[in-house]
Amino acid sequence: MVGLTEEPTQLEAKLRREVVKSREAALEPSTQRNLQTQWINYTNFAKRIGKPIYPITIDMLCLYAQFLSGQVKSPQTIRNYISGICTVIHVKGGETPQLSSPLFKLTLKGITKRMQHTVHRAHPITPEILLDIHKILNHSDSYHAAIWAALLFGFLLLLRKSNLVPDSAKKIELRKLITGEKIKFTREAAIVSLNWTKTRQTGENTLQVPLLHIPNSKLSPLVALKNIQKLVGLHPNDPIFRYQTKAKIRPLTYPQLNKAIKELVSLTGRDGSKFSSHSLRRGGATYAAKINIPAHTIQTLGDWKSDAYKNYIESQLDTRTMAASTIKQSLLSLK
């Protein structure tokens, strides 16, 4: 049996090392890199004010939060950094103060008010914007075809960037992306299988989402997908959003998609600087709410585990007007 010949202290030390490795394995490589950066920032801060790095106290967290308020633009970034250093300590098996501490919460609330920060979220893409973009693109060009299909997939499936396109042509994580083998065609739909999402990182189950054909519509995802299949093919082990260059077929990347969205939206006469790839997921959630799809269904569509999806839905004037009208009618009925 494992550990049978080891001394108790040796076995315990070995198991503790393995526990740390297991905790680290729970985090994505990109998350680990971010946490490492956040930890370095914190240790440098502690050294700068002459305080020990560990143990971490509520007083130190308050001081660090105040320090960060002069370094970053968003109170949410401060929260992320504080949470990050706590996660690093937890991975190593250490203890941290509760962030629910009234002292820390009061400090952070005051910092937020003093910063007076307004979150600049990407504006949501709408079907009307997509239709205007469709007129601009050359759908016989494989690069334009890849962009168009990515726009429709991101909007209709409420996809996160990590499931849509790779960060670069050299950093392709196939387990996260939609590849040819993850698409199954039926008569009226394409079934997309996602083996990894932000909320499904251990591969415990596959998320299957349908893309229905929309007859006589320029927004039909199946038409866009068939166009890619015709121009560059759908290969089992390659991302589906690809385009042909003189040298070879390349995958569409996040910087390319993000840049294309801004430029295309600008060409429609709107302010493209207010849009990004995140506009697709926000747009899909906003449109679903606008056509009265139930909140719990939107949460399922976007694969949200919490009610964070509410932050993605644009509160529109017509929705508020409809609510005000309902209240008005109710008040008029009172005697």
matplotlib code that plots the C-alpha trace (Angstrom):
import matplotlib.pyplot as plt

x = [0.0, 1.1, 3.0, 3.3, 7.0, 7.3, 7.6, 4.4, 6.1, 7.4, 4.0, 2.3, 4.8, 4.4, 0.6, 0.7, 2.7, 0.2, -2.7, -1.1, -0.7, -4.3, -5.5, -3.3, -4.8, -8.3, -7.2, -6.8, -3.2, -4.3, -5.8, -2.6, -0.6, -3.0, -2.8, 1.0, 1.0, -1.4, 0.7, 3.9, 2.1, 1.0, 4.4, 6.0, 3.5, 4.1, 7.9, 7.4, 5.6, 7.8, 5.1, 5.4, 3.8, 2.1, -0.1, -2.5, -4.7, -7.8, -5.7, -3.3, -6.2, -7.6, -4.2, -3.7, -7.1, -6.4, -3.1, -4.7, -7.3, -4.4, -3.2, -6.3, -9.4, -12.1, -13.2, -14.0, -10.3, -9.5, -11.9, -10.3, -6.8, -7.8, -9.6, -6.6, -4.1, -6.5, -6.8, -3.0, -2.8, -5.6, -3.9, -0.8, -3.0, -2.9, -5.7, -7.0, -9.4, -13.0, -13.7, -17.2, -15.6, -17.5, -14.2, -13.1, -16.6, -16.8, -13.4, -14.1, -17.5, -15.8, -13.1, -15.8, -17.5, -14.3, -13.3, -16.7, -16.0, -18.5, -18.0, -17.8, -19.3, -19.3, -22.6, -24.7, -24.9, -28.4, -30.0, -30.3, -26.6, -25.9, -28.1, -26.2, -22.9, -24.1, -24.5, -20.9, -19.2, -18.1, -19.4, -17.3, -14.2, -13.2, -11.9, -15.2, -17.1, -15.2, -16.0, -19.7, -20.1, -18.3, -20.6, -23.7, -22.4, -21.4, -24.7, -27.1, -25.2, -24.2, -20.7, -17.7, -14.6, -12.7, -15.2, -15.3, -11.8, -8.2, -6.1, -3.6, -2.7, 0.0, -2.2, -5.0, -6.7, -8.9, -10.7, -12.2, -13.0, -15.7, -14.0, -15.4, -15.9, -18.0, -20.7, -23.4, -25.9, -29.6, -32.2, -33.1, -30.2, -26.5, -25.9, -22.7, -21.0, -18.9, -16.5, -15.2, -16.7, -15.9, -18.4, -17.5, -13.7, -13.3, -15.0, -17.7, -20.3, -20.7, -22.9, -24.9, -26.6, -28.7, -28.3, -31.6, -31.9, -33.7, -35.4, -35.1, -33.0, -29.6, -29.1, -29.3, -26.3, -26.5, -26.1, -23.0, -21.7, -22.3, -20.5, -17.4, -17.6, -17.7, -14.8, -12.3, -13.9, -14.8, -12.0, -12.5, -9.5, -9.4, -11.4, -14.3, -13.7, -10.8, -9.8, -7.6, -4.4, -1.8, 0.3, -2.3, -5.5, -5.4, -7.7, -9.6, -8.1, -9.5, -7.6, -8.8, -12.5, -12.4, -10.9, -13.3, -16.3, -15.2, -14.5, -17.6, -19.9, -18.2, -19.0, -22.7, -22.6, -22.4, -19.6, -17.5, -15.3, -18.2, -18.3, -16.1, -16.4, -18.1, -20.9, -22.0, -22.7, -24.3, -26.3, -27.6, -28.7, -30.3, -32.2, -33.4, -34.8, -36.3, -38.4, -39.5, -37.5, -37.7, -34.8, -33.9, -33.8, -31.4, -29.3, -29.3, -28.6, -25.5, -24.3, -24.3, -24.2, -25.2, -27.4, -24.5, -26.3, -28.4, -25.3, -25.2, -28.7, -29.0, -31.8, -33.6, -35.9, -38.8, -38.6, -38.8, -41.6, -43.6, -43.1, -44.2, -47.3, -48.2, -47.9, -50.0, -52.8, -52.8, -53.0, -55.8, -57.9, -57.7, -60.8]
y = [0.0, 3.6, 5.0, 1.7, 1.8, 5.5, 7.1, 8.9, 12.3, 11.6, 10.4, 13.5, 15.8, 14.0, 14.2, 17.9, 18.5, 16.5, 18.4, 21.7, 20.3, 19.2, 22.7, 24.2, 21.8, 23.2, 26.4, 27.1, 27.9, 31.5, 31.9, 30.7, 33.2, 36.0, 35.0, 34.9, 38.5, 39.6, 37.8, 39.6, 42.9, 42.2, 41.0, 44.1, 46.3, 44.5, 45.0, 48.6, 49.5, 47.2, 44.6, 40.8, 39.1, 36.5, 36.2, 38.5, 40.6, 42.6, 45.7, 44.7, 44.0, 47.5, 49.1, 47.2, 48.1, 51.7, 51.4, 49.8, 52.6, 54.8, 52.2, 50.9, 52.4, 50.1, 49.1, 45.6, 45.3, 45.9, 43.2, 40.8, 41.5, 41.0, 37.8, 36.7, 37.0, 35.1, 32.3, 32.0, 31.6, 29.0, 27.0, 26.8, 25.7, 29.0, 31.0, 34.5, 36.9, 36.8, 39.4, 39.7, 41.5, 44.8, 46.7, 45.5, 46.0, 49.5, 50.4, 49.1, 50.8, 54.1, 53.6, 52.9, 56.1, 58.1, 56.6, 57.5, 54.9, 54.2, 50.8, 51.2, 48.0, 47.1, 48.0, 45.0, 43.9, 43.9, 42.0, 45.3, 45.9, 42.4, 42.9, 46.2, 44.3, 41.6, 44.1, 45.3, 41.9, 40.0, 36.5, 34.9, 35.9, 33.3, 35.9, 37.8, 34.5, 33.5, 36.8, 36.6, 33.1, 34.0, 37.0, 34.8, 32.0, 34.5, 36.3, 33.3, 31.0, 33.7, 32.4, 33.6, 34.6, 31.5, 29.3, 31.4, 32.1, 31.5, 34.3, 33.8, 31.4, 30.0, 29.6, 27.3, 25.2, 22.9, 21.6, 25.1, 25.9, 24.7, 22.3, 20.4, 17.2, 19.1, 20.0, 17.5, 18.4, 17.4, 18.3, 21.7, 22.4, 22.0, 20.7, 22.2, 20.4, 22.3, 20.1, 23.1, 26.3, 28.8, 27.0, 23.5, 23.3, 19.7, 18.0, 16.5, 16.8, 18.2, 21.2, 20.7, 23.7, 23.8, 26.3, 26.3, 27.1, 30.4, 30.2, 33.2, 35.1, 36.6, 35.8, 32.0, 30.4, 27.3, 29.3, 30.9, 27.6, 26.0, 28.9, 28.2, 24.6, 25.4, 27.9, 26.3, 23.1, 21.9, 19.8, 17.6, 18.9, 22.6, 25.6, 26.2, 29.9, 29.8, 31.6, 31.1, 33.0, 32.7, 30.4, 28.3, 28.2, 30.2, 30.4, 33.6, 35.0, 37.2, 40.3, 40.0, 39.5, 42.3, 44.7, 43.6, 44.3, 47.8, 48.6, 47.0, 48.7, 52.0, 51.4, 51.1, 54.6, 53.8, 54.4, 51.3, 52.1, 51.2, 47.6, 44.5, 40.7, 41.0, 42.8, 39.5, 37.7, 40.9, 41.4, 37.8, 38.1, 41.5, 40.4, 37.3, 39.5, 41.9, 39.1, 38.0, 34.8, 33.9, 34.8, 31.3, 30.3, 33.1, 31.9, 28.4, 29.7, 31.6, 28.8, 31.1, 29.4, 32.5, 35.5, 37.3, 37.1, 40.1, 42.3, 41.4, 42.5, 46.1, 48.0, 49.6, 52.5, 50.6, 48.0, 50.7, 52.5, 49.2, 48.8, 52.4, 51.9, 48.8, 50.7, 53.6, 51.2, 49.6, 53.0, 54.1, 51.1, 52.2, 54.0]
z = [0.0, -0.6, 2.3, 4.1, 4.4, 5.3, 8.7, 9.9, 9.7, 6.2, 5.0, 6.4, 4.7, 1.4, 1.7, 2.5, -0.6, -2.7, -1.2, -2.3, -5.8, -5.8, -4.8, -7.5, -10.1, -9.2, -10.8, -14.5, -15.7, -16.6, -13.1, -11.5, -13.5, -12.4, -8.8, -9.0, -10.2, -7.5, -4.8, -6.0, -5.8, -2.3, -1.0, -2.5, -0.7, 2.6, 2.3, 1.3, 4.6, 6.7, 7.6, 7.6, 4.6, 6.7, 8.7, 6.9, 9.2, 8.6, 9.2, 6.4, 4.0, 4.7, 4.2, 1.0, -0.3, 0.3, -1.4, -4.5, -4.7, -5.9, -8.4, -10.2, -11.7, -10.4, -6.9, -8.4, -9.3, -5.6, -4.6, -7.1, -5.9, -2.2, -3.1, -5.1, -2.3, 0.0, -2.6, -2.7, 1.0, 1.0, -1.7, 0.6, 3.5, 5.4, 7.0, 6.1, 7.7, 6.7, 4.0, 5.5, 8.4, 9.2, 9.3, 5.9, 4.3, 5.7, 4.4, 0.9, 0.8, 1.7, -0.9, -3.5, -2.8, -2.8, -6.1, -7.6, -10.3, -13.1, -14.7, -18.5, -19.8, -23.4, -25.1, -26.1, -29.8, -31.1, -34.0, -35.8, -35.5, -36.8, -39.8, -40.6, -40.3, -42.6, -45.4, -45.0, -45.1, -48.1, -47.4, -50.1, -48.3, -45.7, -43.2, -43.3, -43.1, -40.0, -38.3, -39.2, -37.9, -34.7, -34.2, -34.6, -32.4, -29.6, -29.8, -30.1, -27.7, -25.2, -25.4, -23.3, -25.2, -24.0, -25.8, -29.0, -30.2, -28.9, -27.5, -30.3, -33.1, -30.9, -27.8, -28.9, -26.1, -28.1, -25.0, -24.6, -28.2, -30.6, -33.1, -36.0, -34.0, -31.4, -34.0, -35.0, -37.7, -37.7, -40.2, -38.6, -36.2, -35.3, -31.8, -30.3, -27.5, -25.0, -22.9, -20.9, -19.8, -17.0, -14.7, -15.9, -15.6, -14.5, -17.4, -15.3, -18.0, -21.5, -22.2, -25.4, -27.0, -30.2, -33.0, -35.0, -38.6, -39.2, -42.6, -44.9, -42.3, -42.7, -39.0, -39.5, -37.8, -39.9, -43.1, -41.7, -40.6, -44.0, -45.6, -43.5, -44.3, -48.0, -47.8, -45.5, -44.2, -40.7, -39.4, -36.3, -34.4, -35.5, -34.3, -36.6, -37.1, -39.6, -42.7, -45.7, -46.2, -49.1, -46.9, -44.9, -43.0, -39.8, -36.8, -36.0, -32.8, -30.0, -31.0, -34.5, -33.5, -31.0, -33.5, -36.2, -34.0, -33.2, -36.9, -38.2, -35.7, -36.6, -40.3, -39.4, -38.1, -34.4, -31.9, -32.3, -29.3, -27.0, -28.3, -27.9, -28.1, -24.7, -26.4, -28.0, -24.7, -23.2, -26.4, -26.4, -22.7, -23.2, -26.3, -24.5, -21.7, -24.2, -25.8, -22.4, -22.0, -18.3, -16.1, -15.1, -18.8, -19.6, -16.7, -18.3, -21.8, -20.6, -18.3, -15.3, -11.9, -10.0, -10.7, -12.3, -15.6, -14.3, -14.8, -18.5, -19.3, -20.5, -18.8, -21.8, -21.9, -23.5, -20.7, -18.0, -20.0, -20.1, -16.3, -15.7, -17.9, -15.9, -12.6, -14.1, -15.2, -11.8, -10.0, -12.3, -11.3, -7.6, -6.3]

ax = plt.figure().add_subplot(projection="3d")
ax.plot(x, y, z, "-o")
ax.set_aspect("equal")
plt.show()
